[in-house]
Amino acid sequence: MLRLSGTAAAAQRLAALLVLAALPAAVQAAALTKGPYLQDPGPTAMTVQYETDAPADGVVRFAAGPALDRHVPAHLHEKVVLPADPKAKAAEERAFYLYRARLTDLAPGTAYRYQVALAGEAGGAVHTFRTFPERADRVTFIAYGDSRSYPDRHRAVAANFLKHDPAFILHSGDLVSRGSTYEQWGPQFFAPLADVLPRVPMMIAIGNHEGDPKNLLRLFDLPGGRTWYAFDYGPVHVVVLDNDEDKKDVLEWLDQDLAAARAPWKVVVAHYPMFNLAHHASDSNRLTFLPLYEKHGVDVVVGGHSHLYERMQPLVRTGPDGRPAGRPLTFVTSGGGGARQYAPVQHPLVAKAAKVLHYGLFTADAETLRFQALTADGQTLDAFTLTKRGGRDDPAYLAQARPMVDAMFEQGVMRLARPTVSSVPKTAQFALPLKVRFAGFADPVTVSLRLADASAGDYTVEPVTAELKRGAKEATLNVRVQGRRAVTTEPDAQDEMFEYLRPALRFVVTARSGSFERTIETADTAYKKPEPRRTPEAAPASK
């Protein structure tokens, strides 16, 4: 670390003041509108980012000691121009200015004080951060997600964070309701975290509500400038993934990254869950990411998307004899950061589930990884501890493991229970396409569908039986409306609007495969146009 003499430090402070004083007076009227906040942490570097409502070149002053005797200029990262608001009396374009300062040559594992000084100002509030250590025996960090839409709820969850003194925070995505609407980022994300972001770096995974990653990448200095990355902190290797990026090059990167990781514990965070029974019944990336998790011994996978808490029993791949053929994985769905919560599913494969605002707290050393799910009011909702001795899993943990194939089948059934199609039929007689999927389930599955008794007086349907072979199939039902019908528009638990036929259109579904058989009545068939595909992001900028 560079150490300045008293004379040199005084000269550097004077130079910083001269830089600020030389800027025009018009610049001096700028105010901070976001931040400062911390990004891309490491042992010897940290990014400080902030936003202003007018051009405001400034400096970040910092030091490990009492005097802020080092400084780095903050460079304009991007000017964000928002269109005029037609409802405003003075309809004019608005602009915001994002600045970044990369602090380098820092000492590992060291606490620093810093402040942002805009042009013509003495400097704002003094904050603190700590660099990552080169080596660490222990680490504490937080993981949560789906904080969008309700700032007061998000604030209630975030109010707990600092008391744990986390080294970093992982966010599994859906930070705001609509990521393309820049005006939402302030009230829904930055304001509820105003006390947290200046002190603790937050590592972001992209969610479906972020949409096009343009605003995400301008607001956050993600490692490598992309939506998938990895880093180490002491005994934990963390991988942050983008569920929409599982192409060959990303899979090759993931394979190499996990193979090279030497930390005792491996934790993966991505927005869409891989095993989830309630709400969305997500099965994301099961054919692409999962084999790499198993190959390289990933321990815990954290997702969001479904707005509730749900932890599966440890899941393990089994061989032809039914015995475990690998290490178990623990899958956690943690969508309790602020969005409206949804009812859980009680099932033997689910270790714990609850409809409640919450966040996750990890603590780890070389032999123990402990996870607690904590509610917004500080109560322990769930907890588990993984233990390794000499790199070997605790036998008690292994004994809890359930066959992964069971979860694949059950999740496929739960997905059938919430049928969603793209558009409302316009005629009294129509074909209804229903997508059927048992992702990763190797054996053929026979699915039969018929009308539920509650719908039999209002519709007629020709019963359908479809055989699926490893993956998805679209089963088409020919439906005729018997009487009058209506279409209603209602929000689901995520405040997304769906259309529904009234009277309700429900089915009874039976799925069979070998010794597996489940019959379930579906919820009302929901209609919504598919979300537009994300625009490919630009190549990562060099650092």
N, C-alpha and C positions, 0 to 999 in steps of 0.2 A: 504494500500500500504506500502511495506517495505521501511523505510527511513534509510539511512546509515549515520553514523557519518563521519566527514572528514577523520579520521584515517582509518576507515573501507573501505571507498570508495577508498582511495589511495592504500590500500592493494589489493583491488579487481582489480584495474587497473594494478597494478604490476603483479598480478597473470595472467591476460589475456596476457600481453606482454611476460611473461615467457613461456606460453603455445605456443604462436606463434613462439617465437625464437627457441624453442626446436624442431620444425618440420624440416625435412631435406630440404636442399637447392633445390632439384629437385621439391619440392612442390611449392616453392616460385615463380616459373615461370608461374604459372597458371594465367589466365585472366578471368574476368567475360564475359560470352557470352550471358546470359539472366539475366535480373533483376538488382537489387533486385525488387521483387514485393510482394504485400500484399495479404494474403488469410485468409479465415475463421475468420472474424472479430467478436468481441464481446465487452461487457463492460469492461472485465478484461483481455482479451487475444487477440493476433494477431500473425499470422504466417508470417514470412519473408522467402521467398524462392529465390534461385538464382542458376544459372548454370555456371560451369567453364569448360574449355577445358583440364584441367589436375586435378589430385587430389589436393584439396585445402581446408583442414579443416580450419575453421576460426571462428570468433565470430561476433555476432551482438551487437554493443554497442548502448545503448539507454538511454534516460532520458527525464523527463518532463521539466527539467531545462536546463541551458546552458552547463553544463558539462556532457558528456556522461559517467556517472559514474556507469552504470549497464551494464552487458554483459551476453549473453547466447551463449554457443557453438552452432555452426551450424553442424548438423549431416548429414552424407551422406545418402540421401534418396534412391537414385538409380544411378547406373552406366548404361548409355545408350550406347551400342556399335552399331555403324553403319557399314554395310558391306562396303568393299572396292569399290571404284568407278572404274570400268574397263576402263573408258575414261581418268582417271588421269594418269600422267606419273609415279608417284610413287603410285601404287595401294596398299594402306594399310588400314586396319581397322581404323576407327576413334571412339573416345570415348568422351562422355560428362558426367559430374558429377553434379547431382542435389542435392542441400543441402537445408535443412529446419531448421529453428530455431523457436520454439514456445515461444513467449514472454508472460509471465503470471504475475499475481499479479499486473496488471495495474490498474490505477484509471479510473473509468467510465467517459466518456465525456471529456477526457483530450487529449491535443495535445502533441505528443512525437516527439523528434528528434532521428534519428537513422542513423547508417552507418554500412556497411559490411566491416570487416577487414580480408583479406585473410592472410595466413601464410606469415610472413616476411614483411608485408606491414603496413604502418601507418594507413591505412584506406581509403576507397573510399569516394565518395560524401556523404554529409549529406542530408537526406531526412526527411520529416515529415509525420505523420499520426495522426488521431484522433480516439480514441476508441469510441465505441457506448455508449451513455448515458444509465443509468438505466431507466430513464424516459425522454421523450422529447415531447415538445408541437408541434414541427414542424419537417419536414424532407424534403430534396430535394435529388432526385436521378435520374439517367439516365437509360434508357432502349433502347437497339438497338440490331441489329443482322445482320447476313449474311455479315460479313466483309471480306470474303475470296477472294482470287485470284488476287486482284488489290491493292497492298500496298499503292500506291499513293492516291487512292480514299479513302481507309480506313484512311490514315493519315489526309486527308482533313476533314473528319468527326470528328476524334478524337481530332483535334486541337481545337475544341470548348469546350471540356469537362471541363477543369479546371476552366474556367471563371464562371461556375455555382457553384463551390465549393460543389460538390455532396458528400453525406455521403457514397455512394456506387454506383456501376454501375452494371446493369443486362445485360448479353449478352444472346440472345435467340438461339445461336447455329450457326453452319457453320462458325467456326472461321478461318478455312483454307480449301483449295481445297480438300486435301486428308489427313485426320487425321492420317492415318497409316504411312505416309511419314514424318518422324521426321524432316527432313531438311526444311520442309515448315513452321514450327511453328515460327522460328526466323523471316524471312523476311515478312511473311504475317500477323502475329499477334503481336509479341513482339516488333519488330522495329517500326511500326506505333504508338504504345502506349508507347514508351520509356519514355516520360515525364509524363504519366498518372499513369502507374502501380506502380511506387514506392510510390505514394501518396494516391491513392484511391483503396480500395479493389474491385475486380471485381468478381461477382458471376455468374457462368457459367451454362447454360443449354446445353445439348448435342444435336447436330444436325446430320442429316443424313450424312453429309460430314466428320464428325469425325469418323464414322464407329465404329469399335471396340474401346471401351473406354480406352484401355491400355495407350495410350499416354496422353489422357486427364487426367486420374487419376494420372499419374506420374508427370505431369506438374502443376496440381492444387490440393490444399489441400481442397477439397470440404467437407462441414460439413458431418460428418458421414462416409466419404470415399465412397460416392455413388452418383449416378447421379440424385437423387431427395432428396430434403431437404426443410426446411422452417426456417424462422427467423423473428424477430420483430425489428422494429426501430420506437419507439414512436408510432404515430397514425396508422402505416401501418404494417400489417402482410403480408409477402411475401412468396409465395410458388413457388419453382422452380421444374418443373416436366420433366420427361423423357417420351416422347410419346410412346416409345417402351416398357415401363414398366407400364402396367396397369393391372397387374395380381392381384389376390385376396389379397395378403399380402400388396401390394402397395395401393390398394383401401381402405383397412382397415386402413392403416396408414394415408392416406389422410382424410378419414372420421373423425378419431380421432383428427388429427391436426387441421382441420378447426373448429371442434366442440369446441375445447379448446381455440381457438384464441379469444382474448378479445379486440384487436385493433379495432377502428371504421371502418377501411378500410381493404379490403382483395384484394390483387393483385396477379394474377397467371401468370407465364411466362413458356412457353414451345415452342419447335421449330415449330412443325406443327400447323397451325391455325385450329381452330374448325369451324369457319365460314369465308369463303374467296371465293370471286367470280372470281377474276382475276388470271391469270397464272395457278397455280396448282389446283385451286378450291378445296382447302383442306377441309376435314370434320373430322379431326382426333379426336378420343376418345370421340365422341359424345354420345356413348351409355354407356360409363364407367365413365369418369370424369365429364361430364356435369350434371348428376343428383346430384352429390355431390356439385358442384358449386351452383346449385339452392337451394339445401337443406340448405346450410350454408351461403348463402348471399354473394357470391363472387361479387365484384364490377366491376373489369376490368380484362380481359384476354388478354395478349400480346403474339403474335406469330411472326414468321419470315417466312422462307422457300420460300415464293413468294417474288420476289425482287421488291418491290414497297411499297408505303404507301396506306393502305386501312382501313378505319374505318367504320364499320357497324353502322347503326342506332341502338339505344338500342333495344335489343330483349327480349321478354318476352313470357313465356308459357301462353297460353290462355285456358280457359275452354270450355265446350260444347256451352255456350252462346256467345262465342267470346270475353268475357271480360278477362282482365289479371287475372291469377291465381297464381301469384308470383311476385318477384322483377325482374326488367329488368337487363340484363348484357350488358356491353359494350365490344366489341371485336375489337382489333386493330391488324392489320398485319403490322409489321415494319421490312421490309427486305432491309433497305437502307444503310447498313454499309460499302459498298464498292463493292459488287458484281455487275455485269452488270444488269441494271434495265430493267424492263419489262412494257409493256403498261398496263394501268389500264382499268377497266370496269366501265362505267358510268351507274348507275342503281338506281332506287328509294330507294332501301334498303341500298345503300352505302351513308354515310354522306359526306365522302371526300375520294378521291383517286388521286394519282399522281405518275408519273414516275420520281423519283428524289432521290439522296443521302440524307439521313436524319437520325435523331435520335430523341428519345422521352425524354422529361423532365417532371418529376412528382414533384409537391410540395403539401404537405398535412399538415393539422392540424386536430383537432378533428372533425370539421364540414365541411371541404371543401377539396376536392381532385381535383387538377387542372392538366391537361395534355396539353403539347404543343408539336407538331411535328415541329422540326426546321431543315432547310436545312443546307447543309455543308457550305454555305456562310452566315449563320446566320439569314435567313428570316423565319418568322413564316408561316408554311405551313397549320397548322390546330391547333385548340385548343378547349377543352371542359372543363367544370367545373361541378363536381358532388357535391351536397350539401345535408347534412342531418341535420335536427333539431330534437334533442331528439331522434336520431336513425331512424327518418323517412325521406324517400327520398323527395326531392324537387318535388312538383307537376308538375312543368314545364318539368323536366326530365322524369317523368312518362308519360306525355302527348306525348313525342316524340317516345315512345316505339312502335315497330312494332311486329306483331305476329311471334314468332320463327318458326312456321310451314311454313310461307311464305319463310323465308330464307332457310329452309331445302329443300323445293321444288326447289327454284331457283338455289341453289348451286348444286343440283343433275343434273339439266339441263346444267349448265355450265361445269360440269365434263364430261357430254356426248359430249360437243362441242369440246373436245380435246382428241379424242380416242388414246389410246396407248396400243399396244400389245407386246408380248414378242419376236417374231422373224419374220424375213422377209420370206414370203412364197417362196418356191423353184420351184413351178410348176405354170402352167398357169391356173389351176383350184384348188382352195383351200378354206378351211373353215377359216373364220375370226372370232375369239372369241373376243367379246367386253364386258367388264365388265360394268354393269349398277348398279349405287348405289344411293339411296336416304336415307342416314343414318339418323335414328331417325324419319323419316316420317312414321307415323303409318298407314295411309290409303293405300290401294293398288294403284299402279301406272301402267298404261298401256303405254308402250313405243313402238312406231312404227319406223322402219328404212327403208329407201329406198335410192337409188343412187341420188346424186345431179346432176343437169343438166350438170354441167361442166365435170363430169366424165362419163356421160351416153354413150358417143361415144367410150370409151376405155374399159369399163367393163360392165358386166351384173351381177345383184344381184337379188336373190329371196327375195322379201320384207319379213320382219320379224316383228311380233308383240309379245311382251313378257309382261306378267303381273307380277309385283313385289309385294311382301308382306313384308314390313318392312325390308329393308336392301338391300342386293346385289343379283344380278343374272348375269349370263353370257349369253348373246345373241349371237348365232352363225349365221353368214351370209355366204352363199355359193356364192363365187365370181368366175367369169371367166374373164380372160384377153382377150379382143377382138383382140388386135394387139400386136406390139412390146412394151416392157417395159424395164425400167432401174431402178437401185437402186442407190440413191445418199446418201452420208453421210454428214450431216450438223450439226452444233452446235445449241442448243437452247439458250434461254436467260441466262441460267445458265452455259453455256460453256460445257454442257454435250452433247455427240455425239449421234445422233439418225440417223436411216436410214429411207428413204422415198422412196415410189414407184413413178416413173415418167412414164407416166402422173399421176397426183395427184389422190388419191382415197379419195373422200369426200362423205358424206351422208347428208340426211335431216332427222332429228329426231323430232318426235312429242311425247311429254309426256302429259298424261292426268290423272287427279285424281279429281273427284267431280267438283268443280268450277275452278280448276287449269287446264290450258292448255297452253303449249308453244311449238312453232315450231322453230327450229334453224338449220342452216347449219353448219356442223362440219368443223374444220380445217383439214389439211392433216393428214391422219392416220400415226402415228409415231411408229417405231419399236425399242425396246430396251430390252435387257435381264434384268430381275429383278435384283436389287442389292442384294448381299448376305446378309443373316440375320446376325445381330450382334452376336458376341460371348458373352455368359453370363458373366457378370463381377464377379470378385472374391468377397468374403464376405468382408464387410468393416473392415478396420483395426481399432483396438481400439486406442483411443487417450489418 
